[in-house]
Amino acid sequence: MRKSQYVIFLLVLSAIVLAGCSERSANIDMKEGNRYASGFSLYDSAQYRVAVIYSPWENGGEMARYYLTRDTSDAAERGRMKGKTVIRIPVERIGVTSCTHVGFLDAIGGVRQIVGVCNPELVYTDLSSSKGTEEGTLNLGDAMAPNVERVVLVHPDVMMVSTYAQGDVTSAQMAKMGVRVLYINEWMEQHPLARAEWIRLIGAFLDKESVADSVFDAVSSQYETLREQVAQWGADNKPSIMSGQDFRGTWYVPAGNTYMGRLFHDAGAAYKYEDTMHEGSIPLTFEKALVDFADADVWVRVSARSLEELAQIDKQHRMFHAFQTGRVYHMMRRSTPSGADDFWERGAVHPEDILGDIASVLYPDKMQHEPVFIEQLH
């Protein structure tokens, strides 16, 4: 597969994931103590700070429950004997499967605690200060199939994993071998601030809840302020937006109740599928995409870095108004040749940056904004 095809494949895959691999509606089903997130809860019991992870596949069901303690005695072992997963905080050794979670750790000063990460070549954040770099244990294999033996050897206090199916064989195998698996399913949340709020859960395990709360408070405040501002700008006339591109005969676009669909809405865009409550991304033929988006004002999230490259991928891309006016943008400004992309790391924690990027190209005459992820094709 050529590099350009590989990049397109990654963007198509990300479109499917971002567009809503969840069947949740746009309504936010908040759990105890959360402002946006529905996938976890934090609360105090008599002896512990309790973290609960809810199942994305079972309404009201739990995936895991963790009992966090600062007790330095043998409380953790006693808890395990009672069937509880008791974890001493702050955790000092963390294994990571997803680059997204590295972004959360970096935001609260937790990179040092990383003893290993899957696909380190896909991590944008500097890991030179991590314990895994120092110990030579950084690479834990592929994110979809971690090297379980290597994970056991680095003996993490917790192994952060994302689950993509109800039957997670690898996580079960790690747990069977004594690894404490910490489920971080922020990607299942469809509101951008709901995803960002998972920093509070991670902060609890590092005993940095106040730091995490501070970060999230700033993020949510900036996001909501900008959302309200652009709503006024677009009250009379919203610029129209399109996303993605043709890949082997299919063009995936986000439904309105998904992560990217919500960002388009909050950035003040008119989007063809904004009212579509679809389970996952929407596959279109090229012809249908042309009918729907031929006259769109702005085109975002393409895989190409120049208009010429975009036309080389498919010469029919020239038929769109946004191409003809040059208002086409990729969001790979912070990426590396190895495939690392800060959109997945900083972007997970700071959706206000993504919102600002999109709003700035929709309303260039009304908004002064230093681009973070977005870049115009020439």
PyMOL commands that set and color helices and strands:
alter all, ss='L'
color gray80, all
select helices_A, chain A and resi 3-18+75-81+99-107+111-113+120-122+131-135+148-153+169-176+186-188+192-196+198-205+209-233+259-266+286-293+307-313+315-319+321-325+346-349+351-362
alter helices_A, ss='H'
color red, helices_A
select strands_A, chain A and resi 40-44+49-54+62-69+85-88+94-96+114-117+141-142+145-146+158-161+181-183+240-243+251-253+270-271+282-284+298-300+329-330+375-376
alter strands_A, ss='S'
color yellow, strands_A
deselect
rebuild
show_as cartoon
